[in-house]
Amino acid sequence: MTAPLSDKVFAGSVPQLYDRLMVPMIFAPYARHLAQRIKGHRPRDLLEIAAGTGAVTTVLAAELPDTNITATDLNEPMLAQAKTRLAGKPNIRWQQADALSLPFADASFDIVACQFGAMFFPDRVKGYAEARRVIRSGGRYFFNVWDKIEENDFADVMQQTMFQVYPSNTPQFMARTPHGYHDPARIRADLTAAGFRDIAVELITLRSPAASPEDVAIAYCQGTPMRGEIEAQGHPTLEAATERVAEALAQRFGTGPLDGKIQALVVSAA
């Protein structure tokens, strides 16, 4: 499944909705997990790729106050949202950067981290090779990617609802890109081709909290690039599609606070 350029567009109100709803729901649990993995290595200089609105950056800055953190993202509106939330943190430097062409010298960092960003790389081997280039001898690359969409409760319900609402031209951003790179053998092969070794891939299952079905539906339908796909359909409208997803979630999980399964692969390589 080829990803269109629109899969990388986080614009308008998307960064704000993403930060308010998606981050605590599915990104914060893995941010804490990834930060704990990194903390044990006590890096002096750390590069974060695809930092988004700063889910991992927030935890790293708190857990590693003496580490120099350079947080980057290709999408400037996402970085702007992160800066708003993390203003005044002295150990964070923000920089717009393309993961496939990092503007840093060789061997500049002890650790490179990337939370749920590798799936968006148009050339993953090239992206991994760039990460390897800027890592010092003895350093490591830590990242995570989502498992298949069927193993992630809220995303799966949303996607099945999209098939019902738009049967002829179904928006599939979540299945295509965030949940489109989950084969451990392929990940290992890509990392090996980029020059990494001592590769560990671990399946980690956590829980996803949400205040209501409506919050989950808004998060997925309006707080991700899925929004552009839905709006391009014209009818049913974005609001109507969001309501249908909320109804499907309520039918499965109830109308109060929700708790669903999320599952991802956590990867490290030397």
C-alpha positions in Angstrom: 0.0 0.0 0.0 1.7 3.2 -1.2 1.4 6.2 1.2 0.4 9.5 -0.4 2.1 12.7 0.5 -1.0 13.7 2.5 -0.1 11.1 5.1 2.6 13.5 6.4 0.4 16.5 6.6 -0.3 17.6 10.2 -1.7 21.1 9.7 -4.5 23.3 10.8 -6.1 22.2 14.1 -4.6 18.7 13.7 -1.5 19.3 15.9 -3.6 20.7 18.8 -6.1 17.8 18.7 -3.3 15.3 18.3 -1.5 16.7 21.3 -4.7 17.0 23.5 -6.3 13.7 22.6 -3.9 11.3 20.8 -0.8 11.8 23.0 -2.3 10.8 26.3 -4.4 8.0 24.8 -1.8 6.1 22.8 1.6 7.9 22.8 2.2 8.7 26.4 2.3 5.0 27.6 5.0 4.1 25.1 6.8 7.4 25.7 7.4 6.4 29.3 8.4 2.9 28.2 10.9 4.1 25.7 12.4 6.8 28.0 13.0 4.1 30.7 14.9 2.0 28.1 17.1 5.0 27.2 17.6 6.3 30.7 19.8 3.3 31.7 22.3 4.3 29.0 22.9 7.8 30.6 23.5 9.6 27.3 25.3 12.9 27.2 23.8 14.0 23.9 20.5 12.6 22.5 18.8 13.1 19.2 15.1 12.6 18.9 13.8 12.1 15.3 10.1 12.7 14.5 9.5 14.2 17.9 5.9 15.3 16.9 4.3 17.3 19.7 6.9 16.1 22.3 5.4 13.0 24.0 8.8 11.4 24.4 10.7 14.7 24.7 8.6 15.5 27.8 9.5 12.3 29.6 13.2 12.4 28.5 13.6 16.0 29.7 12.3 15.1 33.1 14.2 11.8 33.4 17.5 13.0 32.0 17.9 16.6 33.1 21.6 16.5 32.5 21.3 15.2 28.9 21.5 17.6 25.9 18.3 16.8 23.9 18.0 17.8 20.3 14.3 17.3 19.3 13.6 17.3 15.6 10.6 16.8 13.3 9.9 17.3 9.6 6.6 19.0 10.3 7.1 22.5 11.7 3.5 22.9 13.1 4.0 19.8 15.3 7.3 21.2 16.6 5.5 24.5 17.3 2.9 22.7 19.4 5.7 20.9 21.3 7.6 24.1 22.0 4.4 25.6 23.5 4.0 22.7 25.9 7.7 22.5 26.8 8.7 26.1 26.8 11.6 26.9 29.2 13.2 23.5 29.3 16.9 24.4 29.2 18.2 21.0 28.1 16.0 20.8 24.9 17.0 22.3 21.5 14.4 22.3 18.8 15.2 22.0 15.1 13.2 21.2 12.0 14.9 18.3 10.2 14.3 15.6 7.7 15.2 12.1 9.1 16.6 11.1 5.7 19.0 14.0 5.6 20.0 14.9 9.1 21.8 18.3 9.5 24.3 17.0 12.0 27.9 15.9 11.9 28.9 12.3 12.1 29.1 10.7 15.5 27.3 13.7 17.2 25.0 11.7 19.6 25.2 8.9 22.1 21.6 7.9 21.5 19.1 8.4 18.7 15.4 7.9 19.6 12.3 7.9 17.4 8.8 7.2 18.7 6.4 6.0 16.0 8.1 7.9 13.2 9.9 5.2 11.2 6.6 4.2 9.5 6.6 7.6 7.8 10.1 7.3 6.3 9.8 7.1 2.5 13.1 5.2 2.5 13.6 3.4 5.8 17.1 2.0 5.1 18.2 5.5 4.2 16.6 6.9 7.3 18.2 4.2 9.5 21.6 4.9 7.8 21.3 8.5 8.7 20.6 7.7 12.3 23.6 5.3 12.3 25.9 8.0 10.9 25.2 10.5 13.7 25.5 7.9 16.5 28.9 7.7 18.3 30.7 4.4 18.6 29.0 2.3 21.3 25.8 4.2 21.0 22.3 2.8 20.2 19.2 3.6 18.2 15.9 3.2 20.0 12.5 3.4 18.3 9.1 1.9 18.2 6.4 1.1 15.6 2.8 0.1 15.9 1.8 -3.6 15.5 -0.9 -4.4 13.0 -4.1 -2.4 13.3 -6.1 -5.5 14.4 -4.1 -5.6 17.6 -5.0 -2.0 18.6 -8.6 -1.8 19.8 -9.6 1.8 19.1 -7.8 2.1 15.8 -9.4 -1.2 14.6 -12.9 -0.1 15.5 -12.3 3.2 13.7 -11.0 1.5 10.6 -13.9 -1.0 10.4 -16.3 1.9 10.7 -14.6 3.7 7.9 -15.2 0.6 5.7 -18.9 0.8 6.5 -19.2 4.6 6.0 -17.1 4.9 2.9 -17.2 1.5 1.2 -16.0 2.6 -2.3 -13.1 4.8 -1.4 -12.3 4.1 2.3 -9.9 6.4 4.2 -7.1 4.1 5.4 -4.4 6.4 6.7 -4.1 4.5 10.0 -3.9 1.1 8.5 -1.7 2.2 5.6 1.0 4.2 7.5 1.0 4.1 11.3 0.1 0.4 11.3 1.8 -0.5 8.0 5.3 -1.5 9.2 5.0 -4.2 11.7 7.0 -7.2 10.3 10.0 -7.9 12.7 11.9 -9.7 9.9 11.5 -6.7 7.6 12.6 -4.3 10.4 15.7 -6.4 11.1 16.5 -6.6 7.4 16.2 -2.8 7.0 18.4 -2.1 10.0 21.0 -4.6 8.9 21.1 -3.1 5.5 21.7 0.3 7.1 24.7 -1.1 9.1 23.2 -1.8 12.5 23.9 -4.9 14.6 22.8 -6.4 17.9 19.1 -5.8 16.9 16.4 -6.5 19.5 12.7 -6.4 18.6 10.2 -6.8 21.4 6.4 -6.9 21.3 5.0 -4.7 24.0 1.3 -4.6 24.9 -0.1 -1.7 27.0 -3.4 -0.1 27.8 -5.0 2.9 26.1 -7.1 5.2 28.4 -9.7 7.6 27.0 -12.4 9.8 28.7 -15.2 9.0 26.2 -16.0 7.4 22.8 -16.3 10.9 21.4 -12.8 11.8 22.4 -11.4 8.7 20.7 -13.4 9.4 17.5 -12.3 13.0 17.4 -8.7 12.0 18.0 -8.6 9.5 15.1 -10.9 11.3 12.6 -9.9 14.9 13.2 -6.5 14.8 15.0 -4.5 12.8 12.3 -4.0 13.1 8.5 -7.1 10.8 8.3 -9.0 14.1 8.5 -7.9 15.2 5.0 -9.0 11.8 3.6 -12.4 12.0 5.2 -13.0 15.6 4.2 -12.0 14.7 0.6 -15.0 12.3 0.5 -17.5 15.2 0.8 -20.3 13.0 2.0 -20.9 11.9 4.7 -19.2 14.9 6.3 -16.3 14.8 8.7 -18.7 15.4 11.6 -21.0 12.6 10.5 -18.1 10.2 10.1 -16.8 11.1 13.5 -20.2 10.5 15.1 -20.4 7.1 13.5 -17.0 6.1 14.9 -18.1 7.3 18.4 -21.2 5.2 18.1 -19.2 2.1 17.2 -16.8 2.6 20.0 -19.7 3.1 22.5 -21.4 -0.1 21.3 -18.2 -2.1 22.0 -16.7 -0.3 25.0 -19.6 1.5 26.6 -20.5 5.2 26.9 -18.2 6.1 29.8 -14.4 6.2 30.1 -12.7 3.6 27.8 -9.8 1.3 28.2 -8.4 -0.5 25.1 -5.5 -2.6 24.1 -2.6 -1.0 22.2 0.4 -3.0 20.9 3.7 -2.0 19.4 7.2 -3.3 18.6 10.0 -1.7 20.5 13.4 -1.9 18.7 17.0 -1.2 19.7 20.1 -1.6 17.7 23.8 -0.9 18.1 
